[in-house]
Amino acid sequence: MTDTRPDPPMTGDERAQLNGFLDYQRATVVLKAGGLTDEQARQTYVPSELTTIAGLVSHLTLVEDYWFGIVVDGGPDKWEEALKDDPDAEFRLAATTPVARLIADYETQCELSRQIVAKLDFDAEVPFRDKGNVNLRWVVTHMIEETARHAGHLDLLRELTDGATGE
């Protein structure tokens, strides 16, 4: 694994630092999932057969689309029907999609998310379900947490898969 992740800025405004930390975590996901065969990316090590490297990349693609594309930008929910029928649909999709495609889809979705974030102020609020409003700052902060948590899962799964370790 060659580490080409961009370090978050150590100085700068809130936007630069929060976006920098999110991009670092996104790059960590790509680093941990990259360079594996489809079989390796689908390897299971925990009781949930859906918790795989491929499954987590697919899940994070959905989460990027949900929070930035649907909640913040008001776009259509492409997963709504599939998730009604199967709450783990994105994980099941990963079982038959090449890992290179999953990573490419994730990177594309992250770029779309960056574009949405770039056009809004962090104080911009949008309605969120029946809970009231949520602002962009909260969504970005939540996505740092969500992505970092799953990057930690990916780190463990990658080490179990081929012994690769690293930050």
C-alpha positions as CSV (number, residue, x, y, z in Angstrom):
1,M,0.0,0.0,0.0
2,T,1.4,3.3,-1.0
3,D,0.2,6.1,1.2
4,T,-0.7,9.2,-0.8
5,R,-3.3,10.6,1.5
6,P,-3.4,14.4,1.8
7,D,-2.7,15.6,5.3
8,P,-5.4,17.9,6.8
9,P,-4.1,21.4,7.2
10,M,-2.8,22.2,10.6
11,T,-3.8,25.9,10.2
12,G,-6.6,27.5,8.4
13,D,-10.3,28.2,8.7
14,E,-13.0,25.8,9.8
15,R,-13.9,24.9,6.2
16,A,-10.4,24.0,5.2
17,Q,-9.8,22.0,8.3
18,L,-13.0,20.0,8.4
19,N,-12.9,19.3,4.7
20,G,-9.3,18.3,5.1
21,F,-10.0,15.8,7.8
22,L,-12.9,14.4,5.8
23,D,-10.8,14.1,2.7
24,Y,-8.0,12.4,4.8
25,Q,-10.5,9.8,6.0
26,R,-11.9,9.3,2.5
27,A,-8.4,8.7,1.2
28,T,-7.9,6.2,4.1
29,V,-10.9,4.2,2.9
30,V,-9.4,4.1,-0.7
31,L,-6.0,3.2,0.7
32,K,-7.3,0.3,2.8
33,A,-9.5,-1.1,0.0
34,G,-7.1,-0.6,-2.8
35,G,-4.9,-3.3,-4.3
36,L,-7.1,-6.2,-3.4
37,T,-8.6,-8.9,-5.5
38,D,-12.4,-9.1,-5.5
39,E,-12.1,-12.3,-3.5
40,Q,-10.0,-10.6,-0.9
41,A,-12.3,-7.6,-0.6
42,R,-15.2,-10.0,0.0
43,Q,-13.5,-12.0,2.7
44,T,-15.4,-12.3,5.9
45,Y,-13.8,-12.4,9.3
46,V,-16.7,-11.5,11.7
47,P,-20.0,-13.1,12.3
48,S,-21.8,-10.7,10.0
49,E,-21.0,-12.1,6.5
50,L,-21.8,-8.6,5.1
51,T,-19.0,-6.9,7.0
52,T,-16.4,-7.0,4.3
53,I,-14.0,-4.5,2.8
54,A,-16.1,-4.3,-0.3
55,G,-19.3,-4.0,1.8
56,L,-17.9,-1.1,3.8
57,V,-16.8,0.8,0.7
58,S,-20.3,0.3,-0.8
59,H,-21.9,1.4,2.5
60,L,-19.8,4.6,2.6
61,T,-20.7,5.4,-1.0
62,L,-24.4,5.2,0.0
63,V,-23.8,7.3,3.2
64,E,-22.0,10.0,1.1
65,D,-24.9,10.1,-1.3
66,Y,-27.5,10.1,1.6
67,W,-26.0,12.9,3.7
68,F,-24.7,15.2,0.9
69,G,-26.8,14.3,-2.1
70,I,-30.2,13.7,-0.5
71,V,-30.3,15.5,2.9
72,V,-28.2,18.5,2.0
73,D,-28.8,18.9,-1.7
74,G,-32.3,17.6,-1.9
75,G,-31.6,15.0,-4.6
76,P,-33.5,11.8,-5.2
77,D,-33.0,8.8,-3.0
78,K,-31.7,6.2,-5.4
79,W,-31.6,3.6,-2.6
80,E,-35.0,4.1,-1.1
81,E,-36.8,1.2,-2.7
82,A,-33.8,-1.2,-2.4
83,L,-33.4,-0.4,1.3
84,K,-37.1,-0.9,2.0
85,D,-36.8,-4.4,0.6
86,D,-33.4,-5.1,2.2
87,P,-31.9,-2.8,4.8
88,D,-28.4,-4.2,3.9
89,A,-28.8,-3.8,0.1
90,E,-25.6,-1.8,-0.3
91,F,-23.6,-4.5,1.4
92,R,-25.2,-7.2,-0.7
93,L,-24.5,-5.2,-3.9
94,A,-20.8,-5.3,-2.9
95,A,-20.8,-9.1,-3.0
96,T,-21.2,-9.0,-6.8
97,T,-19.5,-5.8,-7.8
98,P,-15.8,-5.7,-8.6
99,V,-13.9,-3.9,-5.8
100,A,-12.3,-1.6,-8.4
101,R,-15.7,-0.4,-9.4
102,L,-16.8,0.1,-5.8
103,I,-13.8,2.2,-5.1
104,A,-14.3,4.3,-8.3
105,D,-18.0,4.8,-7.4
106,Y,-16.9,5.9,-3.9
107,E,-14.4,8.4,-5.3
108,T,-17.0,9.7,-7.7
109,Q,-19.6,10.1,-4.9
110,C,-17.0,11.9,-2.7
111,E,-16.3,14.3,-5.5
112,L,-20.0,15.1,-5.9
113,S,-20.2,15.6,-2.1
114,R,-17.2,18.0,-2.3
115,Q,-19.1,20.0,-5.0
116,I,-22.2,20.2,-2.8
117,V,-20.2,21.3,0.2
118,A,-18.3,23.9,-1.8
119,K,-21.4,25.8,-2.8
120,L,-22.9,26.2,0.7
121,D,-22.1,28.0,3.9
122,F,-21.5,25.8,6.9
123,D,-24.4,27.5,8.6
124,A,-26.8,26.5,5.8
125,E,-29.7,24.5,7.3
126,V,-31.9,21.9,5.7
127,P,-34.8,20.0,7.1
128,F,-34.0,16.6,8.4
129,R,-36.8,14.0,8.8
130,D,-39.0,15.0,11.8
131,K,-36.0,16.2,13.8
132,G,-36.0,19.8,12.7
133,N,-33.1,21.3,10.8
134,V,-29.5,20.2,10.4
135,N,-26.7,22.5,9.2
136,L,-23.9,21.6,6.8
137,R,-21.3,21.9,9.6
138,W,-23.1,19.1,11.5
139,V,-23.3,16.9,8.4
140,V,-19.5,17.3,7.6
141,T,-18.6,16.6,11.2
142,H,-20.9,13.6,11.2
143,M,-19.3,12.3,8.0
144,I,-15.8,12.7,9.5
145,E,-17.0,10.4,12.4
146,E,-18.8,8.0,10.1
147,T,-15.9,7.7,7.7
148,A,-13.2,7.4,10.4
149,R,-15.2,4.7,12.2
150,H,-15.5,2.6,9.1
151,A,-11.8,3.3,8.1
152,G,-10.9,1.7,11.4
153,H,-13.0,-1.3,10.5
154,L,-11.2,-1.4,7.1
155,D,-7.8,-1.2,8.8
156,L,-8.6,-4.3,10.8
157,L,-10.1,-6.2,7.9
158,R,-7.1,-5.3,5.7
159,E,-4.7,-6.6,8.2
160,L,-6.6,-9.8,8.5
161,T,-6.8,-10.1,4.7
162,D,-3.2,-9.7,3.7
163,G,-1.3,-8.5,6.8
164,A,-1.0,-4.9,5.5
165,T,-0.8,-2.5,8.4
166,G,-0.4,1.2,8.8
167,E,-2.1,4.3,9.9
